[in-house]
Amino acid sequence: MALALVAAACGDDDDDGDGADTTEAEAADDGDAADDGDDAADEGDDMAEDEGDDMAEDEGDDMAEDEGDDMAEDEGGEVVTDFGVDAENKVIRVGLNADLSGPFASLVQEIVAAQEVYWEVFNENGGYQGWTVEPVVLDSGYATDVGIQNYQEMAQESEEGVLMITENTGSPITSAIAPDAADDNMLVIPLSWASLWPDPDFGATILEKQTTYCIESMNGVEWLKGYVEGEGLEASLAIIGRPGEYGEDGSAGAVIAAEELGIPIVYDGTGAVAGDDRTAIISELVNSGATIVWTTLTPGELLDIFGNAVSQGFEGFWSGNSPSFNYLVHMPSDFAEQFDQFYFQSYYQAPWATEGIPFMEDLVSEMTARRPDLNISDVYTTGWIEGIMAETLIKAAIDQGDMTRENMVALANSGLEVDFGGLSANQSWPPDYNAAVVRSSWIYDVNLDNFNIIPMSEYTPENTGSTGLDVIEADFVGSVAESYQFDGPCIEPSS
């Protein structure tokens, strides 16, 4: 279940902090598995229409009903294909290289379930011009070697391969396959928010979604500055992060924000949380005089550091990159009231059952009807967004009559915009890094009184359930993130 999607480093899984950034990530083991080096944790087109129309809203645009639009029936309208497509039966295969048995299984299982439901709805509504989508799910267990093997199976140059990978759990596996994906013209949607992916020199075919850890930190620190000043305090910043791409990317953004806004950094713990003994870190934090704390941690690490600091009388206000906080770990903890009082959650998208978002209404309706045995979760939005991204590209390729892997990559780099219908900020992937990055993130209040996890079978409009995260700012863009000129990623890849 989730709201801390985790992302981290290239290479050694034990040094990586992300893999499935979202907040529910490690409920199964109360966040402890993340402390072993994964960040537990922790944002198109619509489902059956072109250019951002809501599939559920406009069944009349279902391509199955418009035979004149079916390219297979138009004169000269056959779609060129190569790999991962059964042209005879008009079936498109997409791959999910997902952690279903490792430290992020509880999170990723829900994301996969949401994407599977998305394609069920798409197919049952006739697909697009008669084309349907078959998801192919392989378990990586969050092991890099297994993830590479899964990639190789999906990348095979036949109908048994996939057209694109619509879920790839974690920075380590994404980093490991990125060079081959570029050579194979394989689009990959990662479950990771490292600032490396928008860089065409590193992530040429890695189709990032939403903002980066670095920009998220810029926005979060700036928002916290305004909050503490509103409380009559002067802003002074403590940074606490783990090593690797996840931790270092988040900490880098916090440093940039502090420099741009003139906030003194009274404790810089970038990369300091590297083992189980955090006594010195907690002591330095408590004695720092910080009024703001920005964390890039796993939920277990945050629980330890936060709990010990508040127990010693520390009263600063906290936030951090999304994977740091896991409502299933922190809300039932002994420090739940303190999290409610001092912690604000940062994230990338609308949480479960957010009112006033038509696409959320569709998501909730379909998930509750089709997966009633699952609990409510904020990360269903993530699976839905991945589906919207893939559908937008697939439909554009069919319209062009060219559904080859090479053309899919060309479309992704053509400036094509995906409309997420209010679930998250709209997005495109131009080759220029500065133009490609999304600059908005979401700020939530941690509200213990509203925390109410229920099975979806019990959902009603009057009893929606809640993860206890209330939206304060949707698509917040601070002055630093808005004007900052990026030369590229905020960090270098880990060796």
ROTILUM-335714 format. One record per residue (C-alpha): residue in three letters; x, y, z. Coordinates in steps of 0.05 Angstrom, whole numbers. Layout:
BEGIN
DRENTI type      x      y      z
DRENTI  ALA      X      Y      Z
...
//
This chain:
BEGIN
DRENTI type      x      y      z
DRENTI  MET      0      0      0
DRENTI  ALA     34     64     -6
DRENTI  LEU     54    135    -10
DRENTI  ALA    129    133     -7
DRENTI  LEU    157    115    -74
DRENTI  VAL    229    101    -66
DRENTI  ALA    287    115   -113
DRENTI  ALA    360    108   -106
DRENTI  ALA    424     88   -135
DRENTI  CYS    457     53   -191
DRENTI  GLY    493    -11   -175
DRENTI  ASP    493    -43   -106
DRENTI  ASP    423    -54    -80
DRENTI  ASP    448    -48     -9
DRENTI  ASP    469     24    -22
DRENTI  ASP    406     43    -58
DRENTI  GLY    351     80    -25
DRENTI  ASP    296     76    -74
DRENTI  GLY    265     22   -113
DRENTI  ALA    194     39   -106
DRENTI  ASP    185    108    -82
DRENTI  THR    117    118    -54
DRENTI  THR     93    122     18
DRENTI  GLU     63     54     34
DRENTI  ALA    124     17     11
DRENTI  GLU    146    -26     68
DRENTI  ALA     85    -38    110
DRENTI  ALA     97   -113    110
DRENTI  ASP    159   -106    152
DRENTI  ASP    145    -38    184
DRENTI  GLY    198     -6    141
DRENTI  ASP    256    -49    166
DRENTI  ALA    272    -80     99
DRENTI  ALA    283    -11     71
DRENTI  ASP    337      0    122
DRENTI  ASP    376    -55     89
DRENTI  GLY    387     -9     31
DRENTI  ASP    323      1     -5
DRENTI  ASP    282     64      0
DRENTI  ALA    217     38     23
DRENTI  ALA    171     77     19
DRENTI  ASP    162    125    -33
DRENTI  GLU     49    232   -184
DRENTI  GLY    -41    238   -424
DRENTI  ASP    -83    220   -455
DRENTI  ASP   -143    188   -425
DRENTI  MET   -162    117   -423
DRENTI  ALA   -199    109   -487
DRENTI  GLU   -196    176   -522
DRENTI  ASP   -145    218   -557
DRENTI  GLU   -109    278   -528
DRENTI  GLY   -131    279   -455
DRENTI  ASP   -204    260   -459
DRENTI  ASP   -229    216   -403
DRENTI  MET   -244    147   -428
DRENTI  ALA   -299    137   -378
DRENTI  GLU   -329    205   -396
DRENTI  ASP   -334    194   -470
DRENTI  GLU   -350    124   -491
DRENTI  GLY   -371    152   -557
DRENTI  ASP   -298    160   -575
DRENTI  ASP   -285     86   -566
DRENTI  MET   -247     70   -629
DRENTI  ALA   -280      3   -635
DRENTI  GLU   -344     38   -655
DRENTI  ASP   -312     78   -711
DRENTI  GLU   -294     28   -764
DRENTI  GLY   -274     84   -810
DRENTI  ASP   -217    101   -763
DRENTI  ASP   -191     30   -759
DRENTI  MET   -124     34   -793
DRENTI  ALA   -125    -39   -810
DRENTI  GLU   -187    -25   -852
DRENTI  ASP   -165     41   -883
DRENTI  GLU   -133     40   -951
DRENTI  GLY    -58     35   -940
DRENTI  GLY    -73     40   -865
DRENTI  GLU    -36    -21   -840
DRENTI  VAL      7     -7   -779
DRENTI  VAL     81    -22   -785
DRENTI  THR    105    -63   -726
DRENTI  ASP    168    -99   -705
DRENTI  PHE    174   -128   -635
DRENTI  GLY    125   -140   -579
DRENTI  VAL     65   -135   -624
DRENTI  ASP     19   -189   -652
DRENTI  ALA     -3   -153   -714
DRENTI  GLU    -49   -208   -738
DRENTI  ASN    -90   -208   -674
DRENTI  LYS    -78   -134   -660
DRENTI  VAL    -48   -146   -591
DRENTI  ILE      5   -101   -561
DRENTI  ARG     49   -129   -505
DRENTI  VAL     75    -83   -451
DRENTI  GLY    122   -105   -396
DRENTI  LEU    122    -94   -320
DRENTI  ASN    190   -110   -290
DRENTI  ALA    163   -106   -219
DRENTI  ASP    184   -122   -148
DRENTI  LEU    129   -170   -127
DRENTI  SER    168   -210    -75
DRENTI  GLY    223   -164    -49
DRENTI  PRO    224   -106      0
DRENTI  PHE    175    -64    -40
DRENTI  ALA    125   -120    -56
DRENTI  SER     67    -91    -17
DRENTI  LEU     74    -25    -54
DRENTI  VAL     89    -51   -124
DRENTI  GLN     34   -104   -122
DRENTI  GLU    -16    -48   -115
DRENTI  ILE     15     -7   -171
DRENTI  VAL     14    -68   -216
DRENTI  ALA    -58    -82   -197
DRENTI  ALA    -78    -12   -216
DRENTI  GLN    -44    -16   -283
DRENTI  GLU    -75    -84   -297
DRENTI  VAL   -144    -55   -282
DRENTI  TYR   -128      4   -328
DRENTI  TRP   -115    -43   -386
DRENTI  GLU   -177    -85   -369
DRENTI  VAL   -219    -23   -376
DRENTI  PHE   -183     -2   -440
DRENTI  ASN   -192    -70   -472
DRENTI  GLU   -265    -79   -451
DRENTI  ASN   -281    -12   -482
DRENTI  GLY   -255    -37   -549
DRENTI  GLY   -182    -15   -543
DRENTI  TYR   -161     33   -597
DRENTI  GLN   -179     20   -669
DRENTI  GLY   -186    -53   -651
DRENTI  TRP   -118    -58   -618
DRENTI  THR   -116    -85   -546
DRENTI  VAL    -60    -87   -494
DRENTI  GLU    -33   -148   -458
DRENTI  PRO      9   -133   -396
DRENTI  VAL     67   -181   -384
DRENTI  VAL     88   -181   -311
DRENTI  LEU    154   -209   -286
DRENTI  ASP    179   -208   -214
DRENTI  SER    247   -177   -203
DRENTI  GLY    247   -185   -127
DRENTI  TYR    284   -119   -129
DRENTI  ALA    348   -157   -147
DRENTI  THR    388   -123   -200
DRENTI  ASP    411   -187   -234
DRENTI  VAL    340   -213   -238
DRENTI  GLY    316   -146   -264
DRENTI  ILE    368   -148   -319
DRENTI  GLN    346   -219   -338
DRENTI  ASN    274   -197   -340
DRENTI  TYR    293   -138   -384
DRENTI  GLN    329   -184   -432
DRENTI  GLU    268   -229   -437
DRENTI  MET    223   -170   -451
DRENTI  ALA    271   -139   -501
DRENTI  GLN    275   -200   -546
DRENTI  GLU    264   -183   -618
DRENTI  SER    201   -222   -632
DRENTI  GLU    127   -222   -616
DRENTI  GLU    146   -252   -549
DRENTI  GLY    181   -188   -529
DRENTI  VAL    145   -125   -508
DRENTI  LEU    135    -59   -543
DRENTI  MET    154    -19   -481
DRENTI  ILE    164    -28   -406
DRENTI  THR    110      9   -369
DRENTI  GLU    135     -5   -298
DRENTI  ASN    208    -16   -277
DRENTI  THR    218    -18   -202
DRENTI  GLY    276     21   -175
DRENTI  SER    337     63   -191
DRENTI  PRO    387      5   -187
DRENTI  ILE    352    -36   -240
DRENTI  THR    335     25   -282
DRENTI  SER    407     48   -281
DRENTI  ALA    431    -21   -299
DRENTI  ILE    387    -29   -360
DRENTI  ALA    389     43   -385
DRENTI  PRO    447     33   -435
DRENTI  ASP    416    -29   -465
DRENTI  ALA    347      4   -467
DRENTI  ALA    377     61   -508
DRENTI  ASP    410     11   -556
DRENTI  ASP    346    -29   -562
DRENTI  ASN    299     31   -570
DRENTI  MET    261      6   -510
DRENTI  LEU    219     58   -474
DRENTI  VAL    220     47   -398
DRENTI  ILE    175     80   -346
DRENTI  PRO    214     75   -280
DRENTI  LEU    187     73   -209
DRENTI  SER    241    123   -189
DRENTI  TRP    248    198   -188
DRENTI  ALA    323    208   -193
DRENTI  SER    343    270   -231
DRENTI  LEU    385    227   -278
DRENTI  TRP    327    204   -322
DRENTI  PRO    311    269   -358
DRENTI  ASP    384    272   -381
DRENTI  PRO    385    248   -454
DRENTI  ASP    458    227   -446
DRENTI  PHE    439    179   -390
DRENTI  GLY    365    163   -395
DRENTI  ALA    354    168   -470
DRENTI  THR    295    120   -468
DRENTI  ILE    278    126   -394
DRENTI  LEU    210    159   -393
DRENTI  GLU    208    192   -324
DRENTI  LYS    143    212   -293
DRENTI  GLN    131    274   -251
DRENTI  THR    185    315   -217
DRENTI  THR    254    295   -191
DRENTI  TYR    277    286   -120
DRENTI  CYS    321    347   -129
DRENTI  ILE    264    393   -150
DRENTI  GLU    217    363    -98
DRENTI  SER    268    383    -45
DRENTI  MET    272    454    -72
DRENTI  ASN    197    461    -67
DRENTI  GLY    192    428      1
DRENTI  VAL    246    470     34
DRENTI  GLU    217    534      6
DRENTI  TRP    147    515     30
DRENTI  LEU    174    498     99
DRENTI  LYS    210    565    102
DRENTI  GLY    144    601     91
DRENTI  TYR    109    557    143
DRENTI  VAL    159    568    200
DRENTI  GLU    163    642    186
DRENTI  GLY     87    643    191
DRENTI  GLU     96    611    259
DRENTI  GLY    141    669    280
DRENTI  LEU    206    630    273
DRENTI  GLU    269    643    232
DRENTI  ALA    284    588    181
DRENTI  SER    347    547    194
DRENTI  LEU    357    481    159
DRENTI  ALA    382    412    178
DRENTI  ILE    391    362    121
DRENTI  ILE    392    287    136
DRENTI  GLY    401    238     79
DRENTI  ARG    427    170     60
DRENTI  PRO    481    156      8
DRENTI  GLY    465    137    -63
DRENTI  GLU    426    170   -119
DRENTI  TYR    362    176    -79
DRENTI  GLY    391    207    -16
DRENTI  GLU    443    251    -51
DRENTI  ASP    393    276   -103
DRENTI  GLY    344    298    -50
DRENTI  SER    398    330     -6
DRENTI  ALA    426    367    -67
DRENTI  GLY    359    400    -80
DRENTI  ALA    354    421     -7
DRENTI  VAL    423    454    -10
DRENTI  ILE    405    491    -74
DRENTI  ALA    341    518    -42
DRENTI  ALA    378    540     21
DRENTI  GLU    430    577    -20
DRENTI  GLU    379    611    -64
DRENTI  LEU    334    631     -6
DRENTI  GLY    388    651     43
DRENTI  ILE    371    597     94
DRENTI  PRO    429    578    139
DRENTI  ILE    446    504    138
DRENTI  VAL    459    488    211
DRENTI  TYR    470    414    200
DRENTI  ASP    488    381    134
DRENTI  GLY    479    306    140
DRENTI  THR    481    291     65
DRENTI  GLY    497    217     59
DRENTI  ALA    506    210    135
DRENTI  VAL    454    156    147
DRENTI  ALA    494     97    124
DRENTI  GLY    486     46    180
DRENTI  ASP    444     27    240
DRENTI  ASP    478     73    291
DRENTI  ARG    448    142    283
DRENTI  THR    464    167    353
DRENTI  ALA    513    221    330
DRENTI  ILE    466    245    276
DRENTI  ILE    409    253    325
DRENTI  SER    454    289    375
DRENTI  GLU    478    339    322
DRENTI  LEU    407    351    299
DRENTI  VAL    379    363    368
DRENTI  ASN    436    412    384
DRENTI  SER    434    447    316
DRENTI  GLY    378    495    331
DRENTI  ALA    345    478    264
DRENTI  THR    273    499    254
DRENTI  ILE    268    460    189
DRENTI  VAL    290    388    176
DRENTI  TRP    292    359    106
DRENTI  THR    301    283    101
DRENTI  THR    317    235     45
DRENTI  LEU    311    170     82
DRENTI  THR    275    104     87
DRENTI  PRO    213    101    132
DRENTI  GLY    251     60    184
DRENTI  GLU    308    110    186
DRENTI  LEU    259    168    193
DRENTI  LEU    221    134    249
DRENTI  ASP    286    123    288
DRENTI  ILE    315    193    278
DRENTI  PHE    249    231    285
DRENTI  GLY    226    191    346
DRENTI  ASN    292    200    383
DRENTI  ALA    296    274    366
DRENTI  VAL    225    292    389
DRENTI  SER    236    249    451
DRENTI  GLN    294    295    469
DRENTI  GLY    251    357    461
DRENTI  PHE    268    377    389
DRENTI  GLU    211    418    360
DRENTI  GLY    231    434    289
DRENTI  PHE    184    422    231
DRENTI  TRP    199    365    184
DRENTI  SER    188    342    113
DRENTI  GLY    227    303     62
DRENTI  ASN    227    267     -4
DRENTI  SER    166    224    -11
DRENTI  PRO    198    156      4
DRENTI  SER    218    180     73
DRENTI  PHE    147    177    100
DRENTI  ASN    102    115    101
DRENTI  TYR     34    125    132
DRENTI  LEU     28     50    147
DRENTI  VAL     93     54    187
DRENTI  HIS     88    122    219
DRENTI  MET     14    132    233
DRENTI  PRO      8     70    278
DRENTI  SER     74     84    312
DRENTI  ASP     87    110    383
DRENTI  PHE    102    178    351
DRENTI  ALA     39    185    310
DRENTI  GLU     17    248    347
DRENTI  GLN     85    280    337
DRENTI  PHE     83    264    262
DRENTI  ASP     15    297    260
DRENTI  GLN     43    359    296
DRENTI  PHE    111    367    263
DRENTI  TYR    113    329    197
DRENTI  PHE     88    350    128
DRENTI  GLN     90    299     71
DRENTI  SER    116    316      2
DRENTI  TYR     92    276    -59
DRENTI  TYR     78    280   -134
DRENTI  GLN      4    267   -145
DRENTI  ALA    -67    265   -119
DRENTI  PRO    -80    217    -62
DRENTI  TRP   -137    166    -59
DRENTI  ALA   -207    193    -72
DRENTI  THR   -187    266    -79
DRENTI  GLU   -250    304    -96
DRENTI  GLY   -259    346   -158
DRENTI  ILE   -214    305   -204
DRENTI  PRO   -253    267   -258
DRENTI  PHE   -197    219   -272
DRENTI  MET   -195    202   -197
DRENTI  GLU   -269    187   -200
DRENTI  ASP   -256    137   -256
DRENTI  LEU   -198    106   -219
DRENTI  VAL   -237     97   -154
DRENTI  SER   -298     70   -191
DRENTI  GLU   -259     18   -230
DRENTI  MET   -213     -3   -173
DRENTI  THR   -268    -12   -122
DRENTI  ALA   -310    -51   -172
DRENTI  ARG   -254    -96   -199
DRENTI  ARG   -209   -106   -138
DRENTI  PRO   -255   -103    -77
DRENTI  ASP   -211   -147    -34
DRENTI  LEU   -153    -97    -36
DRENTI  ASN   -147    -40     14
DRENTI  ILE   -151     33     -8
DRENTI  SER    -83     61    -27
DRENTI  ASP    -53    125    -54
DRENTI  VAL     -7     88   -102
DRENTI  TYR    -64     65   -147
DRENTI  THR    -55    134   -177
DRENTI  THR     16    114   -197
DRENTI  GLY     -7     53   -236
DRENTI  TRP    -61     93   -269
DRENTI  ILE    -12    147   -290
DRENTI  GLU     35     95   -320
DRENTI  GLY    -23     68   -360
DRENTI  ILE    -42    137   -385
DRENTI  MET     30    150   -408
DRENTI  ALA     33     85   -446
DRENTI  GLU    -36     92   -477
DRENTI  THR    -20    162   -502
DRENTI  LEU     42    138   -538
DRENTI  ILE      9     75   -566
DRENTI  LYS    -49    113   -595
DRENTI  ALA     -3    165   -626
DRENTI  ALA     37    109   -658
DRENTI  ILE    -25     75   -686
DRENTI  ASP    -48    142   -714
DRENTI  GLN     19    148   -750
DRENTI  GLY     16     77   -775
DRENTI  ASP     83     61   -743
DRENTI  MET     85     21   -678
DRENTI  THR    158      2   -681
DRENTI  ARG    201     10   -619
DRENTI  GLU    243     62   -655
DRENTI  ASN    182    104   -672
DRENTI  MET    156     98   -600
DRENTI  VAL    221    130   -577
DRENTI  ALA    215    184   -631
DRENTI  LEU    144    200   -608
DRENTI  ALA    166    206   -536
DRENTI  ASN    219    257   -556
DRENTI  SER    173    295   -604
DRENTI  GLY    142    341   -552
DRENTI  LEU     79    298   -545
DRENTI  GLU     43    319   -482
DRENTI  VAL      8    272   -435
DRENTI  ASP    -54    297   -399
DRENTI  PHE    -62    265   -330
DRENTI  GLY   -130    297   -319
DRENTI  GLY   -112    329   -253
DRENTI  LEU    -80    266   -223
DRENTI  SER    -12    299   -231
DRENTI  ALA     20    354   -272
DRENTI  ASN     17    344   -348
DRENTI  GLN     83    323   -379
DRENTI  SER    124    318   -442
DRENTI  TRP    195    295   -456
DRENTI  PRO    233    343   -500
DRENTI  PRO    308    328   -506
DRENTI  ASP    328    392   -470
DRENTI  TYR    336    377   -396
DRENTI  ASN    314    445   -372
DRENTI  ALA    251    442   -413
DRENTI  ALA    235    369   -396
DRENTI  VAL    234    371   -320
DRENTI  VAL    168    378   -283
DRENTI  ARG    175    432   -230
DRENTI  SER    114    420   -186
DRENTI  SER    102    375   -127
DRENTI  TRP     47    365    -75
DRENTI  ILE     48    383     -1
DRENTI  TYR      4    344     48
DRENTI  ASP    -14    353    121
DRENTI  VAL     -6    290    163
DRENTI  ASN    -74    283    197
DRENTI  LEU    -79    227    247
DRENTI  ASP   -154    238    258
DRENTI  ASN   -169    221    185
DRENTI  PHE   -125    159    181
DRENTI  ASN   -175    103    162
DRENTI  ILE   -150     46    118
DRENTI  ILE   -209      4     94
DRENTI  PRO   -220    -51     43
DRENTI  MET   -246    -24    -23
DRENTI  SER   -307    -69    -13
DRENTI  GLU   -328    -22     43
DRENTI  TYR   -319     41      2
DRENTI  THR   -378     87     -7
DRENTI  PRO   -380    161    -26
DRENTI  GLU   -395    175     48
DRENTI  ASN   -340    127     73
DRENTI  THR   -282    134     25
DRENTI  GLY   -228    115     75
DRENTI  SER   -165    157     81
DRENTI  THR    -90    149     86
DRENTI  GLY    -90    209    133
DRENTI  LEU    -55    254     83
DRENTI  ASP    -94    318     68
DRENTI  VAL    -74    361      9
DRENTI  ILE    -47    430     28
DRENTI  GLU    -16    448    -39
DRENTI  ALA    -30    414   -106
DRENTI  ASP     23    424   -159
DRENTI  PHE     62    472   -116
DRENTI  VAL    120    507   -152
DRENTI  GLY    166    549   -109
DRENTI  SER    205    609   -135
DRENTI  VAL    271    570   -135
DRENTI  ALA    245    511   -176
DRENTI  GLU    208    558   -223
DRENTI  SER    268    599   -243
DRENTI  TYR    326    550   -234
DRENTI  GLN    366    536   -297
DRENTI  PHE    388    463   -299
DRENTI  ASP    451    444   -337
DRENTI  GLY    432    371   -325
DRENTI  PRO    420    325   -266
DRENTI  CYS    434    350   -195
DRENTI  ILE    480    290   -183
DRENTI  GLU    526    242   -220
DRENTI  PRO    507    168   -226
DRENTI  SER    535    124   -171
DRENTI  SER    593     81   -193
//
